Amino acid sequence: MKLTYATRRSALALAQCRAFVARLKLAHPDLELVEEQVVTTGDKIQDRPLSEVGGKGLFVKEIEEALLSNRADIAVHSIKDVPGVLPDGLLIACIPAREDARDVLVCPRFGSLEGLPKGAKVGTSSLRRMVNLHAARPDLSILPMRGNVDTRLRKLEEGEFDAIVLARAGLVRLGLENRATAILPPEISLPAVGQGALGIECRADDAKTRALLAALHDEPTSRCVAAERGVLIALEGDCKTPIAAYGERVVSGDSVSLHLRAFVSDPDGKNVRRAEETVPWPASDEAAQDFGLRIGRSLRA
Ligand SMILES: NCc1[nH]cc(CCC(=O)O)c1CC(=O)O
């Protein structure tokens, strides 16, 4: 059987989709895998913060069009880039085991957040990261910075910034995790919905492909991400709303539970509302999403 996978052309997109399809090939050695590269709106607009461009799913729209028109059969996304509600006819059929969900600081000169001098320039265009940084270090100067991971590392090296904040998962997948100089724990930088996890999207009516993908699905990751995406859906988040949500599986003795932390704030980063709750491990992704929806609604109220 032949399977075509759609991917963006950034170094991270290529690295993570090729690593995923290599695992898929190990699980199903007879599969013939074909790569279809797609340029998305998010890739084309590199000069403005996405929060200004507006709209949802700027890194996935053209890829979803390739799936719906049968030019591709699967898409490997960073699930953090995928809006809460998918187009009719598509679904996330597989969520593989999560990579590290945490943010990191890349700061060759000063190392850690505490080590940064007053007024140091930190580059990020993520509203969520701005809220996190501002809460921990209101004295820092946070400046917009866009571009792929490689572009951002280059801008840091060129001296425009003293530090940048990135997802550890992206660096790991690029083999660049040694660039991180400090890990920012969730207490300092609550991760984005789905950060560190992939989501493999396909046509809902493509039963063959769904069955192939099932081999690489990770239920614990899927439950946590479903809860986080519940928060996203309840808040109808677009790129203009700072939202964070992080679910974790917690085992204590015989009991397994899901611990969810989330925040939302106004677009300007003011009025941050936080929520945190632990429930018994949900029996299904739907139950996990309902939990996230409830937390999200409590934040909206
Ligand atoms: N915003 C772009 C993006 N989308 C996914 C990742 C990293 C990988 C992941 O979170 O799974 C990144 C880069 C970053 O935030 O540093």
Ligand as a Chemical Component Dictionary entry (heavy atoms), coordinates in Angstrom:
data_LIG
# 
_chem_comp.id                   LIG 
_chem_comp.type                 NON-POLYMER 
_chem_comp.pdbx_formal_charge   0 
_chem_comp.three_letter_code    LIG 
# 
loop_
_chem_comp_atom.comp_id 
_chem_comp_atom.atom_id 
_chem_comp_atom.alt_atom_id 
_chem_comp_atom.type_symbol 
_chem_comp_atom.charge 
_chem_comp_atom.model_Cartn_x 
_chem_comp_atom.model_Cartn_y 
_chem_comp_atom.model_Cartn_z 
_chem_comp_atom.pdbx_ordinal 
LIG N1  N1  N 0 5.290 27.742 17.343 1  
LIG C1  C1  C 0 5.930 26.888 16.376 2  
LIG C2  C2  C 0 6.174 25.538 16.944 3  
LIG N2  N2  N 0 5.271 24.557 16.821 4  
LIG C3  C3  C 0 5.733 23.463 17.484 5  
LIG C4  C4  C 0 6.975 23.779 18.023 6  
LIG C5  C5  C 0 7.839 22.913 18.849 7  
LIG C6  C6  C 0 7.465 21.471 18.935 8  
LIG C7  C7  C 0 6.282 21.150 19.791 9  
LIG O1  O1  O 0 5.846 21.952 20.638 10 
LIG O2  O2  O 0 5.778 20.020 19.655 11 
LIG C8  C8  C 0 7.281 25.089 17.656 12 
LIG C9  C9  C 0 8.503 25.836 17.966 13 
LIG C10 C10 C 0 8.559 26.398 19.373 14 
LIG O3  O3  O 0 7.508 26.734 19.953 15 
LIG O4  O4  O 0 9.663 26.538 19.921 16 
# 
loop_
_chem_comp_bond.comp_id 
_chem_comp_bond.atom_id_1 
_chem_comp_bond.atom_id_2 
_chem_comp_bond.value_order 
_chem_comp_bond.pdbx_ordinal 
LIG N1  C1  SING 1  
LIG C1  C2  SING 2  
LIG C2  N2  SING 3  
LIG C2  C8  DOUB 4  
LIG N2  C3  SING 5  
LIG C3  C4  DOUB 6  
LIG C4  C5  SING 7  
LIG C4  C8  SING 8  
LIG C5  C6  SING 9  
LIG C6  C7  SING 10 
LIG C7  O1  DOUB 11 
LIG C7  O2  SING 12 
LIG C8  C9  SING 13 
LIG C9  C10 SING 14 
LIG C10 O3  DOUB 15 
LIG C10 O4  SING 16 
# 
